[in-house]
Amino acid sequence: MIAGFGIFYFASMMTIGLDMMGGDFAPLEAIKGVDTYLSAAREDVRLVLIGNEAEMAPLLKANPLPEASYTIIHAPEVIGMHEHPTKALKEKQQSSIAVGFHLLATGKTDAFISAGNTGAMMVGALFSIKAIEGVLRPTIGAYMPREKGTLGLLADVGLNADCKPENLNQFAILATLFAKHVLNIDQPRTGLVNLGEEEGKGNLLAQAAFPLLKANPLLNFIGNIEGRDILLDKADVMICDGFTGNVVLKLAESIYDIVQRRRISDEHFNRFNFETYGGVPVLGVSKPVIIGHGISQRMAFSNMIRTAVRMLETDLIGKMKASFTGS
C-alpha cells in the first residue's frame, strides 16, 4: 500500500516508522523482521515502511505481509554507513533516515527506528526531534545481560564522551525510567561505575557526581559499583560517561564474538547476542527514536518494533517530561 505523507496517519493507532534501507542486510532482513513482528502484532499498531519502493517491491512479493498492517513511504536515497552525518542529512533530503525524521517531527509517526548510519540517527534525533525541556544532553544506553538471567542498563555508551556531573545525574533519571517502564524493574537500583566502592573514590567526575546521585529523590542510588559488578546483579542502572561506557560495551560485544568463534554453547553468553534485544533508544529526546546495530537481522528488527511499542504504550516520554518539569 502506497501513501503520501498526509494520508496514512490514524490517531487511534500507534504508528511506527521503520527505515527499511538501514543496515548491512537491508531491506530483506527488515522485511523479515516486520513479518516476525506482525505474526503476533496487535491491531492498534501500524507500521510505516520507509525506503526505496523499487527495491522493496520484489522482496515484499516474495515475503508477503498483511497489507492492512503497514504503509510504504517511498524514499529513493540512502545514507551510507560511512557518510558524514550532518552533510548527508542536509544533502539527502529524500533518504530513508531524513524522511523518517520528517514524519516523526511532523506527527505523522509516533516513533522511528533505524539500523542505518548511527551518526545520522543521532544528528536527526538531536536536531529534528530535539531534547526534552530541561535535559542538558540526551544519552544512549546498552543492555547488559546479568548472570542470573536479567538485564541491566548501562548509560552512557558513546553519545557523550566527556560529561559533567549534572549530565550523569540526568542520565540516571532517564535510564531509571526506561528500566522501570520498559524493562519492568519495579524499583531500579542505580550504581555509579567507578574504580572502587567507597564514597570519594574515582576521578573528579565520579567524585562530583556521587553526591548528586545520592541526593536525587528520583533514584534508588546504591553507591559506586566496580567493573566486575556490571554483569552481576549489583545494580539495574549503571551510570558512566560515554567514553567508559563505550569501552565496556565493545568489550561485552567481543565476548560474544569470541564465544561464537570458539563454538561454545552457554546460555549466559548466548544472551550477549544483540539480536535478542534489537536496538537501544535515545533517552532524553522528545519522541521515541531507536537505533539498531548495522548488522541487524530479522529478530533485531522485530524486537526494535516491540521496544518502540512498549515506550509508546507506557507513555515513557511523557513520564520523562514530567520528571524534568515537575508536573
Secondary structure, 3 states (H helix, E strand, C coil): CECCCCCCCCCCCEEEEEECCCCCCCCHHHHHHHHHHHCCCCCCEEEEEEECHHHHHHHHHHCCCCHHHEEEEECCECCCCCCCHHHHHHHCCCEHHHHHHHHHHCCCCCEEEECCCHHHHHHHHHHHHCECCCCCCCEEEEEEECCCCCEEEEECCCCCCCCCHHHHHHHHHHHHHHHHHCCCCCCCEEEEECCCCCCCCCCHHHHHHHHHHHHCCCCEEEEEECHHHCCCCCCCEEECCHHHHHHHHHHHHHHHHHHHHCCCCCHHHHCCCHHHCCCEEEECECCCEEECCCCCCHHHHHHHHHHHHHHHHCCHHHHHHHHHHCC
